[in-house]
């Protein structure tokens, strides 16, 4: 498995996990566009922190990089996808009226 295949697997897996979370806990979604936008901003901030943590983990030791991917990058990507789903849902609800 190449690095690009691994990246695609993690991305698809976290997107599916976010979709499952959205379906499993529908009441967790924000009710307003402002709330959804705040969650998207938090997700963008966490993506920056996760990227920095991954860079540090790769530099520190390869074994630590695996722990960073599992412990930091996967949850951050999942939250980013979930925040995107929430934003799209609230926006669609607002358009419907």
Secondary structure, DSSP 8 states (H G I E B T S, - for coil): --HHHHHHHHHHHHHHHHHHHHHHTGGGS-SSHHHHHHHHHHHHHHHHHHHHHHHHHHHH-HHHHHHHIIIIIHHHHHHHHHHHHHHHHHHHHHHH-
